[in-house]
Amino acid sequence: MADDTLAQLTERIEDQEVRLAFQDRLIRDLDALVREFGDRLDKLQRELDQLKQSIRSPETPVGPANEPPPHY
């Protein structure tokens, strides 16, 4: 009977170790994704700031507004 209890406890510990290893891997993978998305977000924020600045800046031409149409 003590052997059964010891075997059950051993099995439970092994199951917990497997779950812990899986969770550790999952946390590392999710951490990498969070970092990647943070980098992407930073890049997009910089691009948005540049676009806002170019829209506010009157000396930056947005398009060919001052050019005559091609049929002239």
mmJSON file of the N, C-alpha and C atoms, coordinates in Angstrom:
{"data_MODEL":{"atom_site":{
"group_PDB":["ATOM","ATOM","ATOM","ATOM","ATOM","ATOM","ATOM","ATOM","ATOM","ATOM","ATOM","ATOM","ATOM","ATOM","ATOM","ATOM","ATOM","ATOM","ATOM","ATOM","ATOM","ATOM","ATOM","ATOM","ATOM","ATOM","ATOM","ATOM","ATOM","ATOM","ATOM","ATOM","ATOM","ATOM","ATOM","ATOM","ATOM","ATOM","ATOM","ATOM","ATOM","ATOM","ATOM","ATOM","ATOM","ATOM","ATOM","ATOM","ATOM","ATOM","ATOM","ATOM","ATOM","ATOM","ATOM","ATOM","ATOM","ATOM","ATOM","ATOM","ATOM","ATOM","ATOM","ATOM","ATOM","ATOM","ATOM","ATOM","ATOM","ATOM","ATOM","ATOM","ATOM","ATOM","ATOM","ATOM","ATOM","ATOM","ATOM","ATOM","ATOM","ATOM","ATOM","ATOM","ATOM","ATOM","ATOM","ATOM","ATOM","ATOM","ATOM","ATOM","ATOM","ATOM","ATOM","ATOM","ATOM","ATOM","ATOM","ATOM","ATOM","ATOM","ATOM","ATOM","ATOM","ATOM","ATOM","ATOM","ATOM","ATOM","ATOM","ATOM","ATOM","ATOM","ATOM","ATOM","ATOM","ATOM","ATOM","ATOM","ATOM","ATOM","ATOM","ATOM","ATOM","ATOM","ATOM","ATOM","ATOM","ATOM","ATOM","ATOM","ATOM","ATOM","ATOM","ATOM","ATOM","ATOM","ATOM","ATOM","ATOM","ATOM","ATOM","ATOM","ATOM","ATOM","ATOM","ATOM","ATOM","ATOM","ATOM","ATOM","ATOM","ATOM","ATOM","ATOM","ATOM","ATOM","ATOM","ATOM","ATOM","ATOM","ATOM","ATOM","ATOM","ATOM","ATOM","ATOM","ATOM","ATOM","ATOM","ATOM","ATOM","ATOM","ATOM","ATOM","ATOM","ATOM","ATOM","ATOM","ATOM","ATOM","ATOM","ATOM","ATOM","ATOM","ATOM","ATOM","ATOM","ATOM","ATOM","ATOM","ATOM","ATOM","ATOM","ATOM","ATOM","ATOM","ATOM","ATOM","ATOM","ATOM","ATOM","ATOM","ATOM","ATOM","ATOM","ATOM","ATOM","ATOM","ATOM","ATOM","ATOM","ATOM","ATOM","ATOM"],
"id":[1,2,3,4,5,6,7,8,9,10,11,12,13,14,15,16,17,18,19,20,21,22,23,24,25,26,27,28,29,30,31,32,33,34,35,36,37,38,39,40,41,42,43,44,45,46,47,48,49,50,51,52,53,54,55,56,57,58,59,60,61,62,63,64,65,66,67,68,69,70,71,72,73,74,75,76,77,78,79,80,81,82,83,84,85,86,87,88,89,90,91,92,93,94,95,96,97,98,99,100,101,102,103,104,105,106,107,108,109,110,111,112,113,114,115,116,117,118,119,120,121,122,123,124,125,126,127,128,129,130,131,132,133,134,135,136,137,138,139,140,141,142,143,144,145,146,147,148,149,150,151,152,153,154,155,156,157,158,159,160,161,162,163,164,165,166,167,168,169,170,171,172,173,174,175,176,177,178,179,180,181,182,183,184,185,186,187,188,189,190,191,192,193,194,195,196,197,198,199,200,201,202,203,204,205,206,207,208,209,210,211,212,213,214,215,216],
"type_symbol":["N","C","C","N","C","C","N","C","C","N","C","C","N","C","C","N","C","C","N","C","C","N","C","C","N","C","C","N","C","C","N","C","C","N","C","C","N","C","C","N","C","C","N","C","C","N","C","C","N","C","C","N","C","C","N","C","C","N","C","C","N","C","C","N","C","C","N","C","C","N","C","C","N","C","C","N","C","C","N","C","C","N","C","C","N","C","C","N","C","C","N","C","C","N","C","C","N","C","C","N","C","C","N","C","C","N","C","C","N","C","C","N","C","C","N","C","C","N","C","C","N","C","C","N","C","C","N","C","C","N","C","C","N","C","C","N","C","C","N","C","C","N","C","C","N","C","C","N","C","C","N","C","C","N","C","C","N","C","C","N","C","C","N","C","C","N","C","C","N","C","C","N","C","C","N","C","C","N","C","C","N","C","C","N","C","C","N","C","C","N","C","C","N","C","C","N","C","C","N","C","C","N","C","C","N","C","C","N","C","C","N","C","C","N","C","C"],
"label_atom_id":["N","CA","C","N","CA","C","N","CA","C","N","CA","C","N","CA","C","N","CA","C","N","CA","C","N","CA","C","N","CA","C","N","CA","C","N","CA","C","N","CA","C","N","CA","C","N","CA","C","N","CA","C","N","CA","C","N","CA","C","N","CA","C","N","CA","C","N","CA","C","N","CA","C","N","CA","C","N","CA","C","N","CA","C","N","CA","C","N","CA","C","N","CA","C","N","CA","C","N","CA","C","N","CA","C","N","CA","C","N","CA","C","N","CA","C","N","CA","C","N","CA","C","N","CA","C","N","CA","C","N","CA","C","N","CA","C","N","CA","C","N","CA","C","N","CA","C","N","CA","C","N","CA","C","N","CA","C","N","CA","C","N","CA","C","N","CA","C","N","CA","C","N","CA","C","N","CA","C","N","CA","C","N","CA","C","N","CA","C","N","CA","C","N","CA","C","N","CA","C","N","CA","C","N","CA","C","N","CA","C","N","CA","C","N","CA","C","N","CA","C","N","CA","C","N","CA","C","N","CA","C","N","CA","C","N","CA","C","N","CA","C","N","CA","C","N","CA","C","N","CA","C"],
"label_alt_id":[null,null,null,null,null,null,null,null,null,null,null,null,null,null,null,null,null,null,null,null,null,null,null,null,null,null,null,null,null,null,null,null,null,null,null,null,null,null,null,null,null,null,null,null,null,null,null,null,null,null,null,null,null,null,null,null,null,null,null,null,null,null,null,null,null,null,null,null,null,null,null,null,null,null,null,null,null,null,null,null,null,null,null,null,null,null,null,null,null,null,null,null,null,null,null,null,null,null,null,null,null,null,null,null,null,null,null,null,null,null,null,null,null,null,null,null,null,null,null,null,null,null,null,null,null,null,null,null,null,null,null,null,null,null,null,null,null,null,null,null,null,null,null,null,null,null,null,null,null,null,null,null,null,null,null,null,null,null,null,null,null,null,null,null,null,null,null,null,null,null,null,null,null,null,null,null,null,null,null,null,null,null,null,null,null,null,null,null,null,null,null,null,null,null,null,null,null,null,null,null,null,null,null,null,null,null,null,null,null,null,null,null,null,null,null,null],
"label_comp_id":["MET","MET","MET","ALA","ALA","ALA","ASP","ASP","ASP","ASP","ASP","ASP","THR","THR","THR","LEU","LEU","LEU","ALA","ALA","ALA","GLN","GLN","GLN","LEU","LEU","LEU","THR","THR","THR","GLU","GLU","GLU","ARG","ARG","ARG","ILE","ILE","ILE","GLU","GLU","GLU","ASP","ASP","ASP","GLN","GLN","GLN","GLU","GLU","GLU","VAL","VAL","VAL","ARG","ARG","ARG","LEU","LEU","LEU","ALA","ALA","ALA","PHE","PHE","PHE","GLN","GLN","GLN","ASP","ASP","ASP","ARG","ARG","ARG","LEU","LEU","LEU","ILE","ILE","ILE","ARG","ARG","ARG","ASP","ASP","ASP","LEU","LEU","LEU","ASP","ASP","ASP","ALA","ALA","ALA","LEU","LEU","LEU","VAL","VAL","VAL","ARG","ARG","ARG","GLU","GLU","GLU","PHE","PHE","PHE","GLY","GLY","GLY","ASP","ASP","ASP","ARG","ARG","ARG","LEU","LEU","LEU","ASP","ASP","ASP","LYS","LYS","LYS","LEU","LEU","LEU","GLN","GLN","GLN","ARG","ARG","ARG","GLU","GLU","GLU","LEU","LEU","LEU","ASP","ASP","ASP","GLN","GLN","GLN","LEU","LEU","LEU","LYS","LYS","LYS","GLN","GLN","GLN","SER","SER","SER","ILE","ILE","ILE","ARG","ARG","ARG","SER","SER","SER","PRO","PRO","PRO","GLU","GLU","GLU","THR","THR","THR","PRO","PRO","PRO","VAL","VAL","VAL","GLY","GLY","GLY","PRO","PRO","PRO","ALA","ALA","ALA","ASN","ASN","ASN","GLU","GLU","GLU","PRO","PRO","PRO","PRO","PRO","PRO","PRO","PRO","PRO","HIS","HIS","HIS","TYR","TYR","TYR"],
"label_asym_id":["A","A","A","A","A","A","A","A","A","A","A","A","A","A","A","A","A","A","A","A","A","A","A","A","A","A","A","A","A","A","A","A","A","A","A","A","A","A","A","A","A","A","A","A","A","A","A","A","A","A","A","A","A","A","A","A","A","A","A","A","A","A","A","A","A","A","A","A","A","A","A","A","A","A","A","A","A","A","A","A","A","A","A","A","A","A","A","A","A","A","A","A","A","A","A","A","A","A","A","A","A","A","A","A","A","A","A","A","A","A","A","A","A","A","A","A","A","A","A","A","A","A","A","A","A","A","A","A","A","A","A","A","A","A","A","A","A","A","A","A","A","A","A","A","A","A","A","A","A","A","A","A","A","A","A","A","A","A","A","A","A","A","A","A","A","A","A","A","A","A","A","A","A","A","A","A","A","A","A","A","A","A","A","A","A","A","A","A","A","A","A","A","A","A","A","A","A","A","A","A","A","A","A","A","A","A","A","A","A","A","A","A","A","A","A","A"],
"label_entity_id":["1","1","1","1","1","1","1","1","1","1","1","1","1","1","1","1","1","1","1","1","1","1","1","1","1","1","1","1","1","1","1","1","1","1","1","1","1","1","1","1","1","1","1","1","1","1","1","1","1","1","1","1","1","1","1","1","1","1","1","1","1","1","1","1","1","1","1","1","1","1","1","1","1","1","1","1","1","1","1","1","1","1","1","1","1","1","1","1","1","1","1","1","1","1","1","1","1","1","1","1","1","1","1","1","1","1","1","1","1","1","1","1","1","1","1","1","1","1","1","1","1","1","1","1","1","1","1","1","1","1","1","1","1","1","1","1","1","1","1","1","1","1","1","1","1","1","1","1","1","1","1","1","1","1","1","1","1","1","1","1","1","1","1","1","1","1","1","1","1","1","1","1","1","1","1","1","1","1","1","1","1","1","1","1","1","1","1","1","1","1","1","1","1","1","1","1","1","1","1","1","1","1","1","1","1","1","1","1","1","1","1","1","1","1","1","1"],
"label_seq_id":[1,1,1,2,2,2,3,3,3,4,4,4,5,5,5,6,6,6,7,7,7,8,8,8,9,9,9,10,10,10,11,11,11,12,12,12,13,13,13,14,14,14,15,15,15,16,16,16,17,17,17,18,18,18,19,19,19,20,20,20,21,21,21,22,22,22,23,23,23,24,24,24,25,25,25,26,26,26,27,27,27,28,28,28,29,29,29,30,30,30,31,31,31,32,32,32,33,33,33,34,34,34,35,35,35,36,36,36,37,37,37,38,38,38,39,39,39,40,40,40,41,41,41,42,42,42,43,43,43,44,44,44,45,45,45,46,46,46,47,47,47,48,48,48,49,49,49,50,50,50,51,51,51,52,52,52,53,53,53,54,54,54,55,55,55,56,56,56,57,57,57,58,58,58,59,59,59,60,60,60,61,61,61,62,62,62,63,63,63,64,64,64,65,65,65,66,66,66,67,67,67,68,68,68,69,69,69,70,70,70,71,71,71,72,72,72],
"pdbx_PDB_ins_code":[null,null,null,null,null,null,null,null,null,null,null,null,null,null,null,null,null,null,null,null,null,null,null,null,null,null,null,null,null,null,null,null,null,null,null,null,null,null,null,null,null,null,null,null,null,null,null,null,null,null,null,null,null,null,null,null,null,null,null,null,null,null,null,null,null,null,null,null,null,null,null,null,null,null,null,null,null,null,null,null,null,null,null,null,null,null,null,null,null,null,null,null,null,null,null,null,null,null,null,null,null,null,null,null,null,null,null,null,null,null,null,null,null,null,null,null,null,null,null,null,null,null,null,null,null,null,null,null,null,null,null,null,null,null,null,null,null,null,null,null,null,null,null,null,null,null,null,null,null,null,null,null,null,null,null,null,null,null,null,null,null,null,null,null,null,null,null,null,null,null,null,null,null,null,null,null,null,null,null,null,null,null,null,null,null,null,null,null,null,null,null,null,null,null,null,null,null,null,null,null,null,null,null,null,null,null,null,null,null,null,null,null,null,null,null,null],
"Cartn_x":[0.82,0.0,0.864,1.942,2.849,3.504,3.748,4.34,3.387,2.073,1.074,1.045,1.088,1.072,2.324,3.465,4.719,4.695,4.164,4.071,3.138,2.035,1.092,1.723,2.419,3.077,4.163,4.91,5.953,5.336,4.233,3.559,3.032,2.465,1.957,3.09,4.209,5.355,5.862,5.952,6.405,5.443,4.149,3.154,3.33,3.556,3.755,5.038,6.075,7.323,7.126,6.351,6.066,5.265,4.263,3.452,4.294,5.169,6.029,6.96,7.521,8.401,7.625,6.403,5.572,5.265,4.916,4.593,5.818,6.98,8.209,8.448,8.272,8.458,7.44,6.209,5.151,5.438,5.895,6.221,7.356,8.38,9.486,8.992,8.141,7.606,6.748,5.9,5.048,5.87,6.916,7.792,8.445,8.874,9.477,8.459,7.225,6.184,5.892,5.825,5.562,6.68,7.916,9.039,8.963,8.649,8.547,7.446,6.288,5.19,5.509,6.25,6.677,7.575,8.505,9.387,8.589,7.635,6.793,5.986,5.459,4.678,5.536,6.76,7.668,7.941,8.174,8.444,7.232,6.055,4.844,4.608,4.92,4.757,5.698,6.941,7.886,7.392,6.885,6.366,5.163,4.29,3.135,3.574,4.55,5.062,5.658,6.376,6.949,5.847,4.817,3.703,2.993,2.779,2.155,3.008,4.309,5.215,5.198,5.179,5.18,3.863,2.778,1.497,1.479,2.052,2.075,3.042,4.07,5.124,4.681,4.498,4.015,5.053,6.341,7.344,7.492,6.88,6.952,5.779,6.042,4.935,4.363,3.059,2.394,2.252,2.049,1.874,2.182,1.901,2.186,1.104,0.819,-0.266,0.086,1.35,1.745,2.108,2.127,2.478,1.23,1.4,0.245,-0.111,-1.354,-1.759,-0.976,-0.837,-0.018,-0.55,-1.796,-2.331,-2.038,-1.364,-1.034,0.214],
"Cartn_y":[-1.192,0.0,1.256,1.236,2.377,2.543,1.43,1.497,2.163,1.867,2.499,4.007,4.42,5.841,6.519,5.875,6.426,6.499,5.479,5.472,6.579,6.771,7.829,9.207,9.381,10.666,10.922,9.892,10.021,10.4,9.754,10.063,11.496,11.925,13.298,14.315,14.026,14.935,14.999,13.85,13.829,14.603,14.433,15.186,16.691,17.094,18.514,19.038,18.227,18.644,18.829,17.949,18.073,19.346,19.587,20.798,22.052,22.018,23.169,23.433,22.376,22.544,23.143,22.67,23.208,24.682,25.02,26.408,27.308,26.813,27.598,27.912,26.916,27.113,28.11,27.964,28.864,30.299,30.477,31.821,32.423,31.64,32.15,32.547,31.712,32.022,33.285,33.4,34.583,35.838,35.707,36.844,37.33,36.385,36.76,37.485,37.02,37.684,39.085,39.231,40.551,41.516,41.052,41.912,42.282,41.296,41.559,42.576,42.398,43.336,44.708,44.75,46.036,46.768,46.03,46.638,47.144,46.334,46.752,48.001,48.017,49.163,50.419,50.292,51.439,51.952,51.029,51.422,52.132,51.578,52.206,53.577,53.72,55.02,56.048,55.644,56.563,56.956,55.98,56.283,57.223,56.99,57.862,59.278,59.399,60.725,61.427,60.676,61.264,61.719,60.912,61.297,62.542,62.596,63.789,65.021,64.882,66.008,66.439,65.486,65.853,66.517,66.159,66.799,68.222,68.429,69.762,70.703,70.174,70.987,71.499,72.822,73.353,73.274,73.227,73.192,71.804,70.818,69.471,69.262,69.132,68.912,67.503,67.43,66.144,65.457,66.234,65.654,66.687,66.392,67.333,68.4,69.141,70.13,71.35,71.737,72.945,72.674,71.446,71.122,71.234,71.756,71.827,70.42,70.234,68.928,68.601,67.357,66.962,67.451,67.842,68.259,69.716,70.475,71.869,71.969],
"Cartn_z":[0.0,0.0,0.0,0.757,0.768,-0.588,-1.266,-2.605,-3.588,-3.439,-4.306,-4.081,-2.837,-2.519,-3.051,-2.868,-3.377,-4.901,-5.551,-7.012,-7.492,-6.784,-7.165,-6.991,-5.877,-5.649,-6.687,-7.013,-8.033,-9.375,-9.724,-10.993,-10.996,-9.884,-9.797,-9.925,-9.287,-9.383,-10.816,-11.47,-12.866,-13.761,-13.526,-14.305,-14.102,-12.866,-12.575,-13.227,-13.244,-13.891,-15.387,-16.004,-17.436,-17.694,-16.862,-17.028,-16.828,-15.836,-15.576,-16.761,-17.325,-18.485,-19.657,-19.876,-20.952,-20.705,-19.468,-19.147,-19.277,-18.882,-19.051,-20.521,-21.363,-22.804,-23.346,-22.913,-23.363,-22.937,-21.718,-21.236,-22.05,-22.356,-23.18,-24.568,-25.156,-26.486,-26.459,-25.451,-25.344,-25.069,-24.28,-24.014,-25.306,-26.134,-27.415,-28.294,-28.293,-29.088,-28.57,-27.262,-26.686,-27.062,-27.002,-27.391,-28.867,-29.705,-31.146,-31.436,-30.813,-31.038,-30.459,-29.367,-28.819,-29.793,-30.413,-31.411,-32.609,-33.051,-34.179,-33.821,-32.62,-32.177,-32.124,-31.624,-31.594,-33.004,-33.939,-35.324,-35.931,-35.705,-36.234,-35.617,-34.342,-33.689,-34.307,-34.581,-35.227,-36.614,-37.377,-38.708,-38.625,-37.661,-37.487,-37.138,-36.255,-35.899,-37.116,-37.961,-39.175,-40.128,-40.268,-41.139,-40.618,-39.321,-38.74,-38.998,-38.832,-39.05,-40.513,-41.429,-42.846,-43.244,-42.601,-42.896,-42.355,-41.19,-40.571,-41.268,-41.878,-42.47,-43.84,-43.997,-45.279,-46.392,-46.068,-47.129,-47.749,-47.146,-47.7,-48.648,-49.944,-50.879,-50.722,-50.697,-50.548,-51.9,-52.936,-54.264,-55.324,-56.564,-57.658,-57.791,-56.734,-56.759,-57.6,-57.661,-58.387,-59.842,-60.24,-61.629,-62.51,-63.719,-64.623,-65.114,-65.486,-66.013,-67.286,-67.627,-68.781,-70.127,-70.235,-71.538,-71.866,-71.012,-71.321,-72.113],
"occupancy":[1.0,1.0,1.0,1.0,1.0,1.0,1.0,1.0,1.0,1.0,1.0,1.0,1.0,1.0,1.0,1.0,1.0,1.0,1.0,1.0,1.0,1.0,1.0,1.0,1.0,1.0,1.0,1.0,1.0,1.0,1.0,1.0,1.0,1.0,1.0,1.0,1.0,1.0,1.0,1.0,1.0,1.0,1.0,1.0,1.0,1.0,1.0,1.0,1.0,1.0,1.0,1.0,1.0,1.0,1.0,1.0,1.0,1.0,1.0,1.0,1.0,1.0,1.0,1.0,1.0,1.0,1.0,1.0,1.0,1.0,1.0,1.0,1.0,1.0,1.0,1.0,1.0,1.0,1.0,1.0,1.0,1.0,1.0,1.0,1.0,1.0,1.0,1.0,1.0,1.0,1.0,1.0,1.0,1.0,1.0,1.0,1.0,1.0,1.0,1.0,1.0,1.0,1.0,1.0,1.0,1.0,1.0,1.0,1.0,1.0,1.0,1.0,1.0,1.0,1.0,1.0,1.0,1.0,1.0,1.0,1.0,1.0,1.0,1.0,1.0,1.0,1.0,1.0,1.0,1.0,1.0,1.0,1.0,1.0,1.0,1.0,1.0,1.0,1.0,1.0,1.0,1.0,1.0,1.0,1.0,1.0,1.0,1.0,1.0,1.0,1.0,1.0,1.0,1.0,1.0,1.0,1.0,1.0,1.0,1.0,1.0,1.0,1.0,1.0,1.0,1.0,1.0,1.0,1.0,1.0,1.0,1.0,1.0,1.0,1.0,1.0,1.0,1.0,1.0,1.0,1.0,1.0,1.0,1.0,1.0,1.0,1.0,1.0,1.0,1.0,1.0,1.0,1.0,1.0,1.0,1.0,1.0,1.0,1.0,1.0,1.0,1.0,1.0,1.0,1.0,1.0,1.0,1.0,1.0,1.0,1.0,1.0,1.0,1.0,1.0,1.0],
"B_iso_or_equiv":[0.0,0.0,0.0,0.0,0.0,0.0,0.0,0.0,0.0,0.0,0.0,0.0,0.0,0.0,0.0,0.0,0.0,0.0,0.0,0.0,0.0,0.0,0.0,0.0,0.0,0.0,0.0,0.0,0.0,0.0,0.0,0.0,0.0,0.0,0.0,0.0,0.0,0.0,0.0,0.0,0.0,0.0,0.0,0.0,0.0,0.0,0.0,0.0,0.0,0.0,0.0,0.0,0.0,0.0,0.0,0.0,0.0,0.0,0.0,0.0,0.0,0.0,0.0,0.0,0.0,0.0,0.0,0.0,0.0,0.0,0.0,0.0,0.0,0.0,0.0,0.0,0.0,0.0,0.0,0.0,0.0,0.0,0.0,0.0,0.0,0.0,0.0,0.0,0.0,0.0,0.0,0.0,0.0,0.0,0.0,0.0,0.0,0.0,0.0,0.0,0.0,0.0,0.0,0.0,0.0,0.0,0.0,0.0,0.0,0.0,0.0,0.0,0.0,0.0,0.0,0.0,0.0,0.0,0.0,0.0,0.0,0.0,0.0,0.0,0.0,0.0,0.0,0.0,0.0,0.0,0.0,0.0,0.0,0.0,0.0,0.0,0.0,0.0,0.0,0.0,0.0,0.0,0.0,0.0,0.0,0.0,0.0,0.0,0.0,0.0,0.0,0.0,0.0,0.0,0.0,0.0,0.0,0.0,0.0,0.0,0.0,0.0,0.0,0.0,0.0,0.0,0.0,0.0,0.0,0.0,0.0,0.0,0.0,0.0,0.0,0.0,0.0,0.0,0.0,0.0,0.0,0.0,0.0,0.0,0.0,0.0,0.0,0.0,0.0,0.0,0.0,0.0,0.0,0.0,0.0,0.0,0.0,0.0,0.0,0.0,0.0,0.0,0.0,0.0,0.0,0.0,0.0,0.0,0.0,0.0,0.0,0.0,0.0,0.0,0.0,0.0],
"pdbx_formal_charge":[null,null,null,null,null,null,null,null,null,null,null,null,null,null,null,null,null,null,null,null,null,null,null,null,null,null,null,null,null,null,null,null,null,null,null,null,null,null,null,null,null,null,null,null,null,null,null,null,null,null,null,null,null,null,null,null,null,null,null,null,null,null,null,null,null,null,null,null,null,null,null,null,null,null,null,null,null,null,null,null,null,null,null,null,null,null,null,null,null,null,null,null,null,null,null,null,null,null,null,null,null,null,null,null,null,null,null,null,null,null,null,null,null,null,null,null,null,null,null,null,null,null,null,null,null,null,null,null,null,null,null,null,null,null,null,null,null,null,null,null,null,null,null,null,null,null,null,null,null,null,null,null,null,null,null,null,null,null,null,null,null,null,null,null,null,null,null,null,null,null,null,null,null,null,null,null,null,null,null,null,null,null,null,null,null,null,null,null,null,null,null,null,null,null,null,null,null,null,null,null,null,null,null,null,null,null,null,null,null,null,null,null,null,null,null,null],
"auth_seq_id":[1,1,1,2,2,2,3,3,3,4,4,4,5,5,5,6,6,6,7,7,7,8,8,8,9,9,9,10,10,10,11,11,11,12,12,12,13,13,13,14,14,14,15,15,15,16,16,16,17,17,17,18,18,18,19,19,19,20,20,20,21,21,21,22,22,22,23,23,23,24,24,24,25,25,25,26,26,26,27,27,27,28,28,28,29,29,29,30,30,30,31,31,31,32,32,32,33,33,33,34,34,34,35,35,35,36,36,36,37,37,37,38,38,38,39,39,39,40,40,40,41,41,41,42,42,42,43,43,43,44,44,44,45,45,45,46,46,46,47,47,47,48,48,48,49,49,49,50,50,50,51,51,51,52,52,52,53,53,53,54,54,54,55,55,55,56,56,56,57,57,57,58,58,58,59,59,59,60,60,60,61,61,61,62,62,62,63,63,63,64,64,64,65,65,65,66,66,66,67,67,67,68,68,68,69,69,69,70,70,70,71,71,71,72,72,72],
"auth_comp_id":["MET","MET","MET","ALA","ALA","ALA","ASP","ASP","ASP","ASP","ASP","ASP","THR","THR","THR","LEU","LEU","LEU","ALA","ALA","ALA","GLN","GLN","GLN","LEU","LEU","LEU","THR","THR","THR","GLU","GLU","GLU","ARG","ARG","ARG","ILE","ILE","ILE","GLU","GLU","GLU","ASP","ASP","ASP","GLN","GLN","GLN","GLU","GLU","GLU","VAL","VAL","VAL","ARG","ARG","ARG","LEU","LEU","LEU","ALA","ALA","ALA","PHE","PHE","PHE","GLN","GLN","GLN","ASP","ASP","ASP","ARG","ARG","ARG","LEU","LEU","LEU","ILE","ILE","ILE","ARG","ARG","ARG","ASP","ASP","ASP","LEU","LEU","LEU","ASP","ASP","ASP","ALA","ALA","ALA","LEU","LEU","LEU","VAL","VAL","VAL","ARG","ARG","ARG","GLU","GLU","GLU","PHE","PHE","PHE","GLY","GLY","GLY","ASP","ASP","ASP","ARG","ARG","ARG","LEU","LEU","LEU","ASP","ASP","ASP","LYS","LYS","LYS","LEU","LEU","LEU","GLN","GLN","GLN","ARG","ARG","ARG","GLU","GLU","GLU","LEU","LEU","LEU","ASP","ASP","ASP","GLN","GLN","GLN","LEU","LEU","LEU","LYS","LYS","LYS","GLN","GLN","GLN","SER","SER","SER","ILE","ILE","ILE","ARG","ARG","ARG","SER","SER","SER","PRO","PRO","PRO","GLU","GLU","GLU","THR","THR","THR","PRO","PRO","PRO","VAL","VAL","VAL","GLY","GLY","GLY","PRO","PRO","PRO","ALA","ALA","ALA","ASN","ASN","ASN","GLU","GLU","GLU","PRO","PRO","PRO","PRO","PRO","PRO","PRO","PRO","PRO","HIS","HIS","HIS","TYR","TYR","TYR"],
"auth_asym_id":["A","A","A","A","A","A","A","A","A","A","A","A","A","A","A","A","A","A","A","A","A","A","A","A","A","A","A","A","A","A","A","A","A","A","A","A","A","A","A","A","A","A","A","A","A","A","A","A","A","A","A","A","A","A","A","A","A","A","A","A","A","A","A","A","A","A","A","A","A","A","A","A","A","A","A","A","A","A","A","A","A","A","A","A","A","A","A","A","A","A","A","A","A","A","A","A","A","A","A","A","A","A","A","A","A","A","A","A","A","A","A","A","A","A","A","A","A","A","A","A","A","A","A","A","A","A","A","A","A","A","A","A","A","A","A","A","A","A","A","A","A","A","A","A","A","A","A","A","A","A","A","A","A","A","A","A","A","A","A","A","A","A","A","A","A","A","A","A","A","A","A","A","A","A","A","A","A","A","A","A","A","A","A","A","A","A","A","A","A","A","A","A","A","A","A","A","A","A","A","A","A","A","A","A","A","A","A","A","A","A","A","A","A","A","A","A"],
"auth_atom_id":["N","CA","C","N","CA","C","N","CA","C","N","CA","C","N","CA","C","N","CA","C","N","CA","C","N","CA","C","N","CA","C","N","CA","C","N","CA","C","N","CA","C","N","CA","C","N","CA","C","N","CA","C","N","CA","C","N","CA","C","N","CA","C","N","CA","C","N","CA","C","N","CA","C","N","CA","C","N","CA","C","N","CA","C","N","CA","C","N","CA","C","N","CA","C","N","CA","C","N","CA","C","N","CA","C","N","CA","C","N","CA","C","N","CA","C","N","CA","C","N","CA","C","N","CA","C","N","CA","C","N","CA","C","N","CA","C","N","CA","C","N","CA","C","N","CA","C","N","CA","C","N","CA","C","N","CA","C","N","CA","C","N","CA","C","N","CA","C","N","CA","C","N","CA","C","N","CA","C","N","CA","C","N","CA","C","N","CA","C","N","CA","C","N","CA","C","N","CA","C","N","CA","C","N","CA","C","N","CA","C","N","CA","C","N","CA","C","N","CA","C","N","CA","C","N","CA","C","N","CA","C","N","CA","C","N","CA","C","N","CA","C","N","CA","C","N","CA","C","N","CA","C"],
"pdbx_PDB_model_num":[1,1,1,1,1,1,1,1,1,1,1,1,1,1,1,1,1,1,1,1,1,1,1,1,1,1,1,1,1,1,1,1,1,1,1,1,1,1,1,1,1,1,1,1,1,1,1,1,1,1,1,1,1,1,1,1,1,1,1,1,1,1,1,1,1,1,1,1,1,1,1,1,1,1,1,1,1,1,1,1,1,1,1,1,1,1,1,1,1,1,1,1,1,1,1,1,1,1,1,1,1,1,1,1,1,1,1,1,1,1,1,1,1,1,1,1,1,1,1,1,1,1,1,1,1,1,1,1,1,1,1,1,1,1,1,1,1,1,1,1,1,1,1,1,1,1,1,1,1,1,1,1,1,1,1,1,1,1,1,1,1,1,1,1,1,1,1,1,1,1,1,1,1,1,1,1,1,1,1,1,1,1,1,1,1,1,1,1,1,1,1,1,1,1,1,1,1,1,1,1,1,1,1,1,1,1,1,1,1,1,1,1,1,1,1,1]
}}}
